[in-house]
């Protein structure tokens, strides 16, 4: 299994001054220094530079945010909000780092990597069964 904290090959870069109106989906790591009005998906790490901005739903393995996101984030790995970044919306991630000076306005839901709600329910019912037997 690959380490969730290590980004893979950086294969796509959206440069400063670029604007995409629509959804963006890439297979490897992605860096955005421009603006995206739409959903962004990557099977690896998304890096949003200081001048980068996304308005939409973001679904990636890991996020390193230096710019701005307005929308929602699902990142089962690690999420880092750097000191001058802004995030407005809801975050669902397993690891969250917020540097001093970052702005986070929304809700955050964190869960352990690799554990689903079903496995937690099974553990709870197993503990209840043990209590009944004793």
MARZADREN-916930 format. One record per atom (N, C-alpha, C, O): x, y, z; residue in three letters. Coordinates in steps of 0.2 Angstrom, whole numbers, plus 5000, padded with zeros to 4 digits. Example, Ala and Ser with C-alpha at 12.3 -4.5 7.8 and 13.67 -1.06 7.14 Angstrom:
<rs>
506649725039ala 506249785039ala 506649845039ala 507149835042ala 506449895035ser 506849955036ser 506450005039ser 506750065040ser 
</rs>
This chain:
<rs>
500449945000unk 500050005000unk 500450065000unk 500950075004unk 500350114996unk 500650174995unk 500550225002unk 500050215005unk 501150255004unk 501050305009unk 500650365007unk 500750395002unk 500050375011unk 499650425010unk 499950495010unk 499650545007unk 500450505014unk 500750575015unk 501250585009unk 501450645009unk 501450545005unk 501950555000unk 501550564993unk 501250524991unk 501650624990unk 501350634984unk 501650594978unk 502250584978unk 501250574973unk 501550534968unk 501850584962unk 501950644964unk 501850564956unk 502150604951unk 501750664949unk 501050654948unk 502050724949unk 501650784947unk 501650784939unk 502150794936unk 501050774937unk 500950764929unk 500550824926unk 500550834920unk 500250864930unk 499750914927unk 499850974931unk 499850974938unk 499951034928unk 500051094931unk 499551144927unk 499651154921unk 499151184931unk 498751234928unk 499051304931unk 499051314936unk 499451334926unk 499851394927unk 499451454929unk 498851464929unk 499851504932unk 499551564935unk 499251604929unk 499451604923unk 498651634930unk 498251664925unk 497851624921unk 497351654917unk 497851554921unk 497451514918unk 496751504921unk 496751514927unk 496251504917unk 495551494920unk 495151434917unk 495151424911unk 494951384921unk 494551334918unk 493851344921unk 493651344927unk 493351344916unk 492651344918unk 492351274916unk 492251254911unk 492351224921unk 492151154920unk 492551114925unk 492951134929unk 492351044925unk 492651004929unk 493350974927unk 493450974921unk 493750964931unk 494450944930unk 494650874934unk 494550874940unk 494850824930unk 494950764933unk 495650734930unk 495750734924unk 496150714935unk 496750694933unk 496950634937unk 496650614942unk 497450594934unk 497650524937unk 498150534942unk 498150494947unk 498650584941unk 499150584946unk 499050654950unk 498550684950unk 499650674953unk 499650734956unk 499550794952unk 499650794946unk 499250844955unk 499050904951unk 499250974955unk 499150974961unk 499451024951unk 499551084954unk 499151134951unk 499151144945unk 498851184955unk 498451234952unk 498651304955unk 498651314961unk 498951344950unk 499151414951unk 498651464948unk 498651524949unk 498151434944unk 497651474941unk 496951474945unk 496951464951unk 496451474941unk 495751474944unk 495351424941unk 495351414934unk 494951384945unk 494551334942unk 493851344945unk 493751344951unk 493351354940unk 492651354942unk 492351294940unk 492051284935unk 492351244945unk 492051174944unk 492351124948unk 492751144953unk 492151064948unk 492451014952unk 493150994950unk 493250994944unk 493550974955unk 494250944954unk 494250884957unk 494150874963unk 494550834953unk 494650764956unk 495350734954unk 495550744948unk 495650704958unk 496350674957unk 496450614962unk 496150614967unk 496750564959unk 496850504963unk 497450504967unk 497650464971unk 497750564967unk 498350574971unk 498350644974unk 497750664977unk 498850684975unk 498850744978unk 498750804974unk 498950814968unk 498350854977unk 498150914974unk 498550974978unk 498550974984unk 498951014974unk 499351064977unk 499051134974unk 499051144968unk 498751174978unk 498451234976unk 498951294978unk 499051304984unk 499251324973unk 499751374975unk 499451434978unk 498851444978unk 499851484980unk 499651544984unk 499151584979unk 498751614982unk 499251584973unk 498751624968unk 498251574966unk 497751604962unk 498151514967unk 497651464965unk 497051474968unk 497051494974unk 496451464965unk 495851464968unk 495351414964unk 495351404958unk 494951384969unk 494451334966unk 493851344969unk 493751364975unk 493251354965unk 492651354967unk 492251294965unk 492051284959unk 492151244969unk 491751184968unk 491951124972unk 492251144978unk 491751064971unk 491851004975unk 492550984973unk 492750964967unk 492950964978unk 493650944977unk 493650874980unk 493550864986unk 493850824976unk 493950754978unk 494650724976unk 494850714970unk 495050724981unk 495750704980unk 496050654986unk 495650644991unk 496650624985unk 496850584991unk 497150634996unk 497050625002unk 497550684994unk 497850724999unk 497850794996unk 497750804990unk 497850845000unk 497750914998unk 498250965002unk 498350955008unk 498651004998unk 499051055001unk 498851114998unk 498851134992unk 498551165003unk 498151225000unk 498651285002unk 498751295008unk 498851324997unk 499151384999unk 498751444996unk 498851494998unk 498251424992unk 497751474990unk 497051474993unk 497051474999unk 496551474989unk 495851474991unk 495451424988unk 495551404982unk 494951394992unk 494451344990unk 493851364993unk 493751384999unk 493351374988unk 492651384990unk 492251324988unk 492051314982unk 492051284993unk 491651224991unk 491751164996unk 491751185002unk 491751104994unk 491851054999unk 492451014997unk 492751014991unk 492750975002unk 493350935001unk 493250865003unk 492950855009unk 493450815000unk 493450745002unk 494150725000unk 494350714995unk 494550715006unk 495250695005unk 495350635010unk 495550655016unk 495350575008unk 495450525013unk 496150515017unk 496250485022unk 496650555014unk 497350555016unk 497450615021unk 497150615026unk 497850665019unk 498050715023unk 497850785020unk 497850795014unk 497650835024unk 497450895021unk 497850945025unk 497850945031unk 498250995022unk 498651045025unk 498351115022unk 498351125016unk 498251155027unk 498051225025unk 498651265027unk 498751275033unk 498951295022unk 499551335024unk 499351405026unk 498851425026unk 499851435029unk 499751495033unk 499351555030unk 499051595033unk 499351565023unk 499051615020unk 498451585016unk 498151625011unk 498251525017unk 497651495013unk 497051515016unk 496951535022unk 496451505012unk 495751505014unk 495351455012unk 495451435006unk 495051425016unk 494551365014unk 493851385017unk 493751395023unk 493351385013unk 492651405014unk 492251345012unk 492151345006unk 492051305017unk 491651245015unk 491751195020unk 492051205025unk 491551135018unk 491551075022unk 492151025020unk 492251015014unk 492551005025unk 493050955024unk 492950885027unk 492650885033unk 493050835023unk 493050765026unk 493750735024unk 493950725018unk 494150725030unk 494850705029unk 495050655035unk 494650665040unk 495550625035unk 495750585041unk 496350625044unk 496350615050unk 496750665041unk 497250705044unk 497150775042unk 497150785036unk 497150825047unk 497150895046unk 497650935049unk 497750925055unk 497950975045unk 498451025048unk 498251095046unk 498251105040unk 498251135051unk 498051205049unk 498551245052unk 498651255058unk 498951275048unk 499551325050unk 499251385052unk 498651415051unk 499551425057unk 499351485060unk 499351535054unk 499751545050unk 498751575054unk 498651625049unk 498151595044unk 497851635040unk 498051535043unk 497551505038unk 496851525040unk 496751535046unk 496451525035unk 495751535037unk 495351475035unk 495351455029unk 494951455040unk 494451395039unk 493851415041unk 493751425047unk 493351415037unk 492651435038unk 492151375036unk 492051375030unk 491951335040unk 491551275038unk 491551225043unk 491751235049unk 491351165041unk 491351105046unk 491951055043unk 492051045038unk 492151015048unk 492650965047unk 492450895050unk 492250895056unk 492450845046unk 492350775048unk 492950735047unk 493250735042unk 493250705053unk 493850665052unk 493650595054unk 493350585059unk 493950545051unk 493950475052unk 494550445051unk 494950475047unk 494650385054unk 495350355053unk 495350325046unk 494850295044unk 495950325043unk 496050295037unk 495950225037unk 496150185041unk 495550195032unk 495450125031unk 494850095035unk 494750035035unk 494550135039unk 494050115044unk 493350145041unk 493250205041unk 492950095039unk 492250115037unk 491750125043unk 491950095048unk 491250145042unk 490650155047unk 490450085048unk 490250065054unk 490450035043unk 490249965044unk 490649935049unk 490449895054unk 491349945049unk 491849905053unk 491749935060unk 491749895065unk 491549995061unk 491450025068unk 490849995071unk 490849985077unk 490349985067unk 489649955069unk 489749885071unk 489549865076unk 490149845068unk 490349785069unk 490649775076unk 490549735080unk 491149825077unk 491549825084unk 491049835089unk 491149805095unk 490649885088unk 490149905093unk 489649845095unk 489549835101unk 489449815090unk 488949755091unk 489349695094unk 489049665098unk 489949685093unk 490349635096unk 490449655103unk 490449605107unk 490549715105unk 490649735112unk 489949725116unk 489949705122unk 489449735112unk 488749725116unk 488649655117unk 488349635122unk 488849615112unk 488749545113unk 489149515119unk 488949475122unk 489749535119unk 490249515125unk 489849535132unk 489949505136unk 489549595132unk 489249625138unk 488649575140unk 488549565146unk 488349555135unk 487749505136unk 487949445138unk 487649415143unk 488449415136unk 488749345137unk 488949345145unk 488849295148unk 489349395147unk 489649405153unk 489049415158unk 489149415164unk 
</rs>
